[in-house]
Amino acid sequence: MDIALAAEDLAFRDEVCNFLDTEFDAEMQAHLKSKGTTGMVAWQRKLHAKGWVAPNWPEEHGGTGWTATQKYIWESERSLRGIPDVVPFGLVMVANVIMGFGSDEQKEYFLPRILNSDDWWCQGYSEPGSGSDLASLKTKAERDGDDFIINGAKIWTTYAQHADWIFCLVRTDNSGKKQEGITFILVDMKSEGIKVNPIIGIDNEHNLNEVEFNNVRVPAKNVVGEVGKGWTVAKALLAHERTGIAGVADIKRTMRLIKDAAAKETNGGQRMLDDAGFQQRMADIEVELMALEFTELRTLATMAAGGFPGPESSLLKIKGTELQQATQELRMELAAYYQGVLPTNMDPSVLGHEFGSDARRAFMYGRAATIYGGSNEVQKNIISKYVLGLE
Amino acid sequence: MNFDYTEEQQMVRDSIARFVQDDYDWDTRRAIVDGAEGMSRDNWQTFAELGWLSIPFAEADGGFGGSVIDLSVVMEELGKGLVVEPFFPTVVLFGGLVSRAGDEAQRTSILESVIGGETLGAFAYVERQSRYALNDCQTSATSSGDGYTLNGEKVVVFNGENADKLVVLARTSGEQFDEHGLSLFLVDANAQGVSKVLYPMMDAQRVANITFDNVQLGADALLGDAGSALEVVNEVIRDALLALASEAVGIMGTLNAKTLEYTKTREQFGVAIGSFQALQHRMVDTMMAFEQSKSLLFKALCEYEIDPASADTTIHALKVLIDRNSKLVYGEAIQMHGGMGITDELDIGHYAKRLMMINATLGDGSFHRSKFIEQTYAA
């Protein structure tokens, strides 16, 4: 048992730090700040030019071929600098499915485009009537010659307003069990019959959408895997989503932001960093976070050794999202009255505060974390069944 | 980066697990606890023969030269079996102090007999008023002739009933709360002027309040340098906290496994109670509590292996987390066992009581949270 970094890992860390410090420059930071999420394309292309945009892809498809330790170093250094992670829908989610289940033609067409951020992807899983009970989905795809005709609606579709493509679970058969007869299909968002309706979130932002499908014609060659086997494909993706979701490095960054801010915020002349009650709140989170980091490392080490992640990996999503929300809540409290400031471009010197509105947005958007990717309650059902063996 | 145990560590683990399975079933343990000494001398000899008592000591002192991870493996397994024989007070505390503070003559004369299973030891450090503050020490050792005269009282001395030799923390100079001026002394448990009040604890430990009334000690009774004992005591406590955390992890895993098994077999309303979602989600919570505790233990062990002092902040965090998570685990174990969970007959309550005593040993969660805060948020 040891965590010492080998000489080649230390050298790798130097290379990572050097790259990030040079490339994530003031210009890039300003670009992201003004463009928001769509600005990520420019950053992702810089990463692609370096060959580092897909740490989780195998080398044969243009991934980095990094070891678990190298991925951990990358993730830590990225987060330390407050650099956002890549937009996951293409580079992480659909890419993983195409690599695992796609045809050669799909791999050759889509994977290079995903690496180069040519297409913006979104995820069509949930429906107005199908949330945690995903397999109850009703959006229908009927065969018509070489095509499928899709009718129905998807909801909570993040960034659909920017998307070029949507990967969908659709129902191609109603006769068997509800998990059967589901098909995984890729749909061009420019297809006739698609309508995107914005949903304004609890964070007052437009990230979410409803996507309507009215007789949308999609070539059958866009099916990934076999027709009717979409549930197997989706499960593989969910498992993948879960291992990357703890977000330890980002939670650590939020804790650092809290500590820095607590050294400036005062109450009756005393720094909040010296407030006994506030210190205890920070400590309670930090203790759990230190443990979670090693739970994640245990999982990485097992996977690096070619093993299948043990029971400890299944808690990453639950604990990770709980801690994300705990830090977001603490940061809100630290902002006191200013936690309520709506989105604003007002200069902090006029407004009187640095981070209140950011804290509010992160807290509000963060509510989604315990709901998406299989709500934490669904996660507990899965762990009960597959890890604890309870029926 | 790896979190695997070595083949040697696996062998030690298997050897203790086999002992617990073959020779330490619940009825056997109960008979030992209810016996005259509250421990089995035969078992202690077995531990010596199997080499367990030698594990943390240097090869030069006749030990195995084991690492803190080796010690952790032993403690975790002893925890799983709820073994009452005084490994922690004798080997970790008493042996640890002699090994770290003793001169060659002291180490030779004492450690060999600890390793051989002939000597049982205890560390007398708690006083009525001291709670978890080691520096709060009124017991005094004053110079007399070539040696010292020891006066004072120590309370809740683990293994105080059966220990042959004691290491006593006493003040040789300074005031009651001074960090400096503390010294360690080797004292025979049956020396003139030593008297004991014995009582059992809820976790089956046999402890004692020990009074020292003008106990005459030779110059060779001083263990380590006079006046700077806290330094070495803190080193031993660092080991001891990791040992206790390992024991707690062993117990938490066992409680979870026993509870899970019970909910799969216990039927109510015509079905196994483990089929109820209300219980399933709580068992996921206790599973996570266990895995998180184990992860933080691994972090502390790995840091210790690089540099022991660098692990201190993590060790404080670990004691906080074990305190919090063990309460969840034993609370749920008792609750889910229903009426049986609150009987003396069932082992569940006994595992719970040991966790409570671990939490109360060498500082509870609140105490260590304050220490963690001091080290992490100091201005």
Interface residues (C-beta under 8 A of the other chain):
Chain A: M1 D2 I3 A4 L5 A68 T69 Y72 K259 R271 L273 D274 Q279 Q280 M282 A283 D284 E286 V287 E288 M290 A291 L292 E293 F294 T295 L297 R298 L300 A301 A304 A305 P311 E312 L315 I318 K319 E377 K380 N381 I383 S384 V387 L388 G389 L390 E391
Chain B: M1 N2 F3 D4 Y5 I69 L260 T263 K264 G274 S275 Q277 Q280 H281 M283 V284 M287 M288 E291 Q292 S293 K294 S295 L296 F298 K299 L301 C302 E303 E305 I306 T314 A317 V320 L321 R324 R369 F372 I373 T376 Y377 A379
